[in-house]
Amino acid sequence: MPRYYFDTHYGEQHFHDDEGSELPDVQAARDEAIAVLPEIAWGELPDGDRREMVLTVRNEAGQVFFKTTLLLTAEWIGTDGAAWLTH
């Protein structure tokens, strides 16, 4: 069974998967990437109003063939959103 590697990119941090996972095919690797990215992101607290986490999938030859991105944005609604802080 082929082995696939899931690398995460979060701001300036990059985590290279050296272990990988055995999965039947690229579709299974794609599905796994989509399923695990929210789980990985759950443990990361945002330190700003915009956070982007990317997970790429490599095959055994080291070729990146899939990427999934999770984006978190936070913004105040209205012209003076900071006024909400006083309520």
PESUL-V458041 format. One record per helix or strand of 3 or more residues. SS is the DSSP state (H for helix, E for strand). FROM is the first residue (numbers start at 1). TO is the last residue. If there is no record, write none. Layout:
SS,FROM,TO
SS,FROM,TO
This chain:
E,3,10
E,13,15
H,26,42
E,50,58
E,64,73
H,81,86
